[in-house]
Amino acid sequence: MAKQTNSYLGGFSGRLGPAVGYRWKGVWCVRSLPGEVYNPRTTKQMEHREMFREEVRTASHMADAINLGLRSLADEANMTTHNTFVSINQHAFSLVDKVFTVDYASLRLSAGPTAPVAFGTPSIDEGNRLTVSFEKNPQGLTSASPYDYVYLYAYCPAQGQGFLSAPVHRRDKRLAVLLPSHFDHCEVHLYGMVCNREGMMSETLYIGHIILQQTASDDIITPEQPISTTAASMDSTSISDADQPLPDTLDAAPASAPARADPSQLSLW
């Protein structure tokens, strides 16, 4: 592969004589046209291609989360966030008898050194509002700022859709997220991640998965997994923190954190 730098051709895409031009990560590149393409299309080869397509499709469905959580790791590896996601999650994918499966409990949607939080058991009201409390610093680390940003990501495999919440501060200790009505009767997986003010992420922690069952009188949330550490939110109620002094104003979200709309106006992306 060669990079095009102020060539007389400029940047071009497609075949030009014995060369092929293309754009990669914002840089125009050129490579030679292969003399012979060997494509035996064996069973193993076709299975590998199908699995890779499904992995990339899963990454595309979870783009909101991984674009935030894996950006730093992808930049360090000089890769896209989608390719980084596929690379670090091979253990979670399998293809058996042409059926592709994902171990959602072991997926990594973020990576980094920031300290996590620890969540309790979520609850839900008749308005589909999911509420969960969390311990702001379960490991007692001095590097865990009360103003780190906590996010929640909810993913519905049946819909192939998910959403990333607006952040709350670590000191808030509680968050609430309005689940979309079309997630009713579907399995929803919940993940959490923390971002500090320098844009460094925590590792992803799997909160659990739920099945939202809507009845005539109320909604029932059924946790299907033990709740572990992690999280984030759309809407929060601040709880006073005796062990941390609070400033008069709060810092803005870090540059790596995407802008969010009013929590009360949450919508599916």
N, C-alpha and C positions, 0 to 999 in steps of 0.2 A: 504494500500500500504506500502510495506517495501522496503528500499534501501539495495542493496547488497554492502557490504564493506569487501573486502578481504575474501570472502567466499570460501570454498573449491570448490564450483561449478564454481566460476568465473562469468562473465556475460554471460547470455544465453537468447535466444529469443525463444518464443513458449512454448508449454505445456510440463511440466515435472512432471508426477504424478498428484498430486492435485494442482499444482502451475503453474502459467503462468509467464514467464520472458519477459521483454521488456525494451527498452531503452527510457528514457524520459529526454529531455534537457541535454543530455550527461551523464546521471546517469543511471546505470543499476538498475532496480527495479523488484520486484516480488509481485504478488498478488495471492490470492486463486482462484481456478476455481469455478465459480458460480454453485451452486447445481441445479438450475432450471432457465431457461430463459423464462420470461413472455413477449410475443410479440404479442399482440392482433391485431396489424396492423389496427387500427381504421382509419377512414377518417382523423380526426384531426392529428393523429400521423403521417400518411403518408404525409400530407400537411406540417407539421413541418419539417420532414426529407428532403423533396424536397426543401423547402425554405432554410434550412441550407446548403444543397449542392450548391445551387446557390450563397449563400453569400460567401462560401469558394471559389467558382470558381471566383467570382468577385475579391476577395482578391488576388487570384493567378495571375489574369491578371494585377493587379495594384501593384505587388510585388516591383518593382523598387522604387516607390514612398513611400509606407508604410514602407519598410525596412529602409529608411532614416528618414521619418517623425515621425514614431511611435516607434522607437527603445527604446528611453529613457522611455516612458510611459510603454511599454511592460516589460522592465527590472524591473521597480518599482513594477509592478503587478505580476511579476514572470510568465509571459505568453509569448507566441509567438506573433510576430507582426501580423500574420494572425488572431489569436484568438482575439487580442486586436482590430483590425479593425472591426471584426464582432460584438464584444461586444459594441463598442461605436457608431455603425452606425445602430442599430436596427430600429431607427426612419426613416431611409431612404429606408428600404426594405419593400416590400409588395407582397403577393401572392393572387391574386383574380381570381377565375375560372381557376386555374392552370396556370395562366400567372404571371410570376415573373417580377416585375418592380423595378427600382432603381431611387430614387430622387437624381440625380447627383449633383444638386445645393447645397444639404445639406450634402454631404459626408465630413467626416473629414479624411484627409490623413496624417495629422501631428498634433501635440499638444505640447504646451510649452509656456513659458513666453516671448520669444524674440519678440521684436516689429516688426510689419509687415511693408510693403511698400504699396503704393497706385498706382494702374495702371490706365492709360488712355485707350482710345479706340485703339485696335490693327489695323494694316493695313497689306496688303500683296501685294507682287509684282508678276510679271508673272513667277518668278522662285520658287514660293511656299515658299518664305521667309517671315515669320511672324515677324513684328517689333512692339514693344510697348514701350512707355516711362513710367516712374513711378516716383512718389515723394518718395525720399529716407527716409523721416522721417515725415509723415503727422501728427503724434501725438505730435511732438516736444519733444520727450523723450531724456534725456541726456544719457540714457543707449543704445541708438541706434548707434552703431559704424558704421562709413562709410565703414568699412572693413568687416561687416557681409556679409554672402554669400546668394545670392538670386537665387532661382530655379524656373523653370517653368515645369509643368507636363501637357502633352497633352494626352488625352485618347479617343480612338475611340471605342464605344461599338459595332458597326457593325463588326469590325475586331477583337474585343476582345484583342486589343493591345494598348500600350501607350509607351511613352518614357519620361525620365527625363533628362532635359537639364544639361549641364555643368554649374557651378555657375558663376555669375558675382558679383562684389562688390556692396554694397548698393550705394556707391558714383557714380557708373557708370550712373545711371539714365535712361539707355536704354538697351534693349536687343533685339536680333533677333534670331529666331529659324527656321530652314529649315524643313518644314512639309513633310512627306513622300508622294510620288505621289499616293500610293494606298489608301490614305485618301480622294482622290478626290470624290466628291458627297456624302460624309459621314458626319455625325454629329460628331464634335470633341469638347470635353469638356476641358477647360483650368483651371488649378489650379496653385496657387503660394504658396511658403513657404520660410521662411528665417531661416538660421542657423547661430548662432554666433560662435566665435572662441573656445568656450568651448563645442561646440556640442549641445547646447540647441536650440530647434526649436521654431518657431512661430506657432500659429494656422493656419490651412489651410484657404485660402480665395479663393472663387470661382470667377474667372475672367469673365466667361461667356461661352457660347458655340457657335460655328460657323459651317457653312456648306460651305465647300470649293467647289465652282462650277467652273469647268474648261471649258472655251469656246475656240473657235478657235483663238481668239485674245488675251485674257487675263484671269486672275483668279479674281474671285470676292469673297470677304469675307463678310459674312452676320452675324453680331453679332445678336444673338437671345436673349441675356440677357443684362441688364445694366451691365457695367463693374464696379467691385468693387475692393477693395484693394487686393494685393498679387502679387507674381511672381518670375520669374527667366529666365535664358537664356543660349544660346549656343554660342552666338557671341555678342559682345557689342562694342559700341563706347563710350569711356570715355569722360565725360564733366567736365571741370574744376570746382572745388568747392571752392568758395571764402571763405566760412565760416569754412572750415576744412583744417588744414595743412596736406600735403601729405608727407609720408616718401619717402626715396630714393628707397626702395624696398618694395614689398608687401609680406605679410605673406603667408605661404602655407595654403591650405584648411584644415579645422579641421579634426581630426582623424575620426569623424563619417561621413564625406562627402566622398562618393565613388569617386575613381579616374575617370577622364573623358578623353576622347580622344580629339584630336585637334578639336575645334568647327567647323572648316571648313569641317571636315570629319564626320559630324553627321550621324549616322545610327540608324535604329530602333533596339532596343534590343529584 
